[in-house]
Amino acid sequence: YKIPDSKRTLTLKEAKEKGLIVTSKKPLSIEEAVRNGLYHADTGRFTDPVVGDKLDIAQALVHGLIDANTTALKDPATGQLKSVNSGIEDGSIDTPRGRVVDPKTKRAYTIDSALERGLLITVDRPITFQQAVRRGSIDFQRGTFKDPRTMRECTLEEAIRYELIDPESAVVKDPQTGRFRTLKKAITDGVIDMNKRAAFDPQTGKVKPLCIIFEQGTVVFLREPLTFDAAIEQGHLNVGTGKFIDPQSKEVLTLKETVSLGLIDPDSALIKDSTKKKLVKLPEAFRKGLMDAEKGNVLDCATSRLYSLSAAIESGLLTTPRRGLSLIEGLQFGLYNPTTGGFTDPFFSSGVIDRRRLRLEEAIEFGLIDPSTTVVKDADSGNISSLTDAISISKIVDAEAGRMLETSTGKSIDLLKARDKGYILAAEARQAMEEKYKHCDDTLLKLLTWIREVEDKLANQDVVQEDADELRNQINTMKQVKDDLDSHSRPVASCLDQVRQIVASGGDVLSSDEVSTLEKNGRSLKTSYERAMDRTDRLLKRLTAACDEFSKFRNELATFCTWLGKAQKTLEDKERSLSNLNKLSSSADSTREFVSDVIAHQADLRFITMAAQKFVDESKEYLTSLNEFRTSLPQRLPHIEPSQDSVVRNEVLAVTAQYRDLLSRANGLSDRLSGVGGRQREYRDALDKARAWLREAEPRANKVLSEPVGAEPKTVEEQLNKAKTLNNEFVAQERLIDAAKQ
């Protein structure tokens, strides 16, 4: 190894030991970074060996220089571990100074000292929830976790909060929305209490169980399960054989095993128990013998007839969120509350308090109740009308209050009494098909109108805003669109399922034009909905990423501008102090430190530039995705052009110009300091030489001047020669005085 600007050479081993040769691997553990000489205790920063930037620990994590998952903070008193990210969040790691706080003594140590003292330790990556379950690290009865790295025990909640278990490695279903969210977010939002005990069935031999049931009834899935409908659509569940093929392990399982292992969401299908007037979830159906564990056959309790899985689905004995129940079934199976007039959604698993309640109009809109299979009788006239007409035309059924007007008495009665009095009846097959078509066609047109509005809202989004509040508003708008799309997923799926049923079995009742139009509109809805969902996810992802980069940019810029303002004032003070020679030597060291600090902040400017560039890149990707969506619409909208005047770009240019000016002046200050220092040394050297000669010459001159003039000519001549010699010496040494003057 040849040392630059030197003739010295080292062996590669010596160069490596001196930190002149470092690893190119990224990311590094903190210990590896320290061992490679990339950490500087005096500044608390890490050097990126690729570009030479000086980064604090948070920046080093963002840049991918340091891997947060391979280092943990250790409490010396309890042995408890905590992730680096958690340490940064709660202040255990002082990011600007690069210090680690000892929780016992409250003293702050440099990162290398913290490693030596065991406050920071190198660890394996956090294990997933599934790994923790398989290794037996979780005691579900006590709600505790034993860290296999330290054998220390803590609560499950602490293990997830401190990221000893990867908090993103499991999901929980929100009882209010039915959507899945990560375990970390579920704990934060109070959906699950990890301190409650959990039941877990440690089966062996086949696929490991992928769900855990907590005491309050919440189920934690170790990977997001499929719905019953999705399992069929994606070809994993064969309704002919009742077998399921695990998409990951390719293992063949019975439906019972599939549900108990958490591969299929147990809330996504129900069995109708007409004897006990209950809708039974799959686990309970297997337990009570309503479903055969091996083949998935379903028992009709009313007739004691056994149906194959496919026949049970076809007949409606097994129902899913896509297949609506008749109003009579809704009343029969206890979904209706006569006191409130509301309906309970049986596909949502929650307690009595949190149970999802729907008005009749909402139950119809969401596809829970199929209005086509029910007719309503006017108590006074005896006229029969469809449920839809009874709600919208004659208004004898109040869909908001969930009650019916008994026209013969003028009283409002609940729907159970209306059924018992014979006012709510099952429609005949032909009438039911006609009503199903009418309802499906109306629903389809409403959904098509809705999806067009959603498409217009998406298409009319603007470029990514460069203001924090406006950008957050954009994200909130996009989230509202996504929530709107998510909330319509069930009505859309139910409507499309009805379209398929009508197309398959409505040919005897409906004209070919009616069937083909319905089929065409169904395809249009499916295409538009899937396209809107896909594009919304992409746009929201880009907006969120852009917002993150914008926040980084703003925070870094604010910090940098604060430093820049102080540095400019310091520079002016340093420049003025150059004229004071008496203070020059005392301020030289601080001036050199200041210049070094200015040079070191070049890394911060680069970080700002990178954050700005990432924001610009995400903004471009967002706009590209938005324009692709606009041109994919039937009206083929033109492209939205990017803004030519970028605030972010202008701010980067301005702060870069200010920094370069500061750096140029700082370098100039350094050069002048070196020049003045050199001249001062030369002056002192010349002055010292002149003073030394004067100290030696002055006594001789005084002696010559003080001697009386001799009486003898020879004596006078000698005195004159001495005076001439001394004079010549003075003339000759005049250069010492001139040198000092210069």
Residue, then its C-alpha position, 0 to 999 in steps of 0.5 A: y500500500k503506497i501512502p499518498d503524497s509520501k514515499r512510504t509503503l505499508t503491507l496490506k495487512e498494516a494498511k488494513e490495521k490502520g484503517l486505510i483499507v476498509t470493507s466495501k460491504k453495506p450495510l455494516s453492523i455498528e461494531e463492524a463500522v467501528r472496527n473498520g475505522l469508519y466511526h469518529a468518536d470526536t464528532g460522533r459521525f460515521t464516514d461513508p467510505v464510498v463518497g467520504d460523507k460524514l453521517d450521524i447514526a440516523q443518516a447512516l441508517v437511511h443511507g444504508l451504511i449501518d444495519a439497525n437490525t444487527t445491533a441492540l441496546k442492552d440495559p446493564a441492570t436488567g439485560q433487556l435488549k432494545s432495537v437501535n430504532s427504538g433507542i433513537e426514538d426514546g432518546s437512549i441514543d443521542t443522534p447529533r452527538g453520536r452518544v449512547v446513554d447508560p440507563k443506570t448512570k445516565r452518563a453518555y458514552t461514545i459509540d465505540s465506548a458503548l460497545e466496549r462497555g456492553l451498552l451496544i451489542t451485535v445481535d442476530r436480526p429480529i426473529t419473525f413472529q412465526q419463528a418465535v412461535r416455532r422455536g417455542s420462544i413465546d409462552f402464550q399462557r403467560g404472555t411472555f417472550k424469551d429472547p433466544r439471543t440473551m435468554r432474557e424474558c419480557t412481555l410480548e408487548e415489550a418484545i414487539r415494541y422494542e422490535l425483538i420480534d419483527p413487528e411487521s411479521a404478523v397481521v390482525k384483522d380490524p373488527q370494525t373494517g375487516r381489513f388486516r393491519t400489521l401487529k405493530k399498528a394493531i397494538t398502537d391502535g388498541v385493536i389487540d392487548m398483547n398482555k392477554r393470554a393466548a391459545f395456540d395449537p402446536q400441531t406437528g407433521k404438517v404446515k405449522p399453525l399460522c394463527i394465534i387466538f388471544e383471550q379477548g377473541t382477537v386472532v393474530f395471523l402469522r401471514e395474511p390469510l386468504t378469503f374463502d372466495a379468493a382461495i377458490e378464485q386463485g385455484h388453491l381450494n378445489v371445491g370438488t375434492g374439498k382439498f387446499i394446496d398451500p401456495q407456499s409449501k405446496e402441501v395438500l390439506t383438508l379444508k378443516e386443516t386449512v382453516s385451523l392453520g389460519l390459511i383461510d380466514p375463518d370469518s369469510a364463509l358461513i354455514k346455514d344451520s336452519t334447525k337452530k336458526k344460526l349462521v355458523k362459522l367454519p371452525e364451529a361447523f367442523r366442531k359440530g359435525l355440520m361439515d365433513a373434515e375430510k371432504g368438506n361435505v356440508l350437512d343440511c340440518a333441515t333435510s339431513r341431506l349431505y351436500s358436496l362442497s360445490a353443491a353447498i356453495e351453489s345452493g347457498l347452504l354455504t354462503t360468503p360475503r359475496r352472496g347475499l342472504s334473503l331478508i327472510e333469512g336475515l330475520q330467521f338467522g337472528l341478524y335483525n334487532p327489532t329494537t334498533g331496526g338494524f342488522t348485524d354483519p355475521f362476517f365480522s368477528s367481534g364482541v357485542i359492543d364492537r359488533r358491526r351494525l347496519r341499517l337495512e339500506e346499508a345491508i342491501e347496499f353492502g350485499l348482505i341482504d339480497p332484495s330480489t328474493t323477497v316480496v312485501k304485501d300491503a296489509d290494507s290493499g293486499n297488493i304484492s310488490s318487490l322489496t325494492d319497490a316497497i322501499s322506494i315507491s310505496k315506502i311501506v318499508d322504512a329501510e333507514a329505521g328497519r321497520m314496516l308500516e302496517t297500512s291497515t292500522g297505520k302503525s309502524i311494526d318491526l320486521l319480525k312482526a311483519r314476517d309473522k303477520g305474512y307481510i314479508l314473503a319469499a318471491e316465486a322463482r320467476q319473479a325472483m329472477e326478474e327482481k334479481y335482474k332489476h336489482c342487479d342492473d340498478t346496482l350495477l349502474k349505480l356502481l358504474t356511476w360511482i366508479r366513474e366519479v372515483e376515476d374522475k377524482l383520481a384523474n384530476q389529481d395534481v402534481v406532487q405539491e412542494d408544501a408540507d400541508e398541501l402534500r398531506n392533504q394530497i395523501n389524505t385525499m388519496k387515502q379517502v379514495k382508497d378507503d372508498l374503494d375498499s369499502h365498496s369491495r364487498p358491494v362490487a364483489s357481490c354485484l359481480d357474483q350476482v351478474r355471474q349467477i344471472v348470466a348462468s341461470g337467467g336465460d329462460v326469463l331474460s332476453s339475450d340483450e338483457v343478459s349480454t348488456l348485464e355481462k358487458n357492464g359487469r366486465s366494465l365494472k370489474t376492469s374499472y374497479e381493479r384499475a382504480m384499486d391498482r392505480t390508487d395503491r401506486l399513487l398513494k405509495r408514491l405520495t407517501a414516499a415523496c412525503d417521507e423524502f420531503s420531510k427528510f429534506r425539510n428537516e435536514l435543510a432547516t438544521f443546515c440553514t441554522w448551522l449555515g447562519k451561525a457559520q457565516k457570522t463566525l466567518e465574519d468574526k474570524e475575518r475581522s480577527l485576522s487584523n489583530l496580530n496580538k490575538l492571531s496565535s490564540s485564534a489559529d486553532s479555533t479557526r482551523e477547527f471552524v474551517s474543518d467543520v465547514i468542509a465536513h458539512q459538505a456531507d450534510l449538503r449532499f444528504i440534502t441534495m439526495a433527499a431532494q433528488k429522491f423527492v423529485d424522483e418519487s414525484k416524477e414516478y407519481l406523475t408518470s403513474l397518474n398520466e398512465f391512468r389518465t390515458s387509460l380512461p375511455q376519454r383518454l385525458p391528456h398528460i399533466e405537465p410537471s411544474q417548471d418552477s420547483v421550490v425544492r430545486n430552487e432551495v437546493l440551488a440557493v443553499t448550495a450557492q450559500y454553502r459554496d460561498l461560505l466554503s470559498r471564504a473559509n478556504g480563503l480565510s485558511d489561506r490568509l491565516s497560513g500566509v499571515g502566520g508565515r509572515q508573522r514568523e518571518y517578522r519575528d525571525a528577522l526581529d530576533k536576528a536584528r535584536a541579537w545583533l543590536r545587543e552585541a553591537e550596541p556595547r561596542a558602539n557605546k565604547v567607541l563613542s565614549e572614548p576621548v580623542g587621543a593626543e597622538p596622531k597614531t591613537v587618533e588614526e586607530q580610533l578613526n579606523k575602529a569608527k569606520t569599521l563599526n560604521n561599515e558593520f552598521v551599514a552592512q547590518e541595515r538589511l536586518i532592520d529592513a527585513a523586519k520592516q518588510 
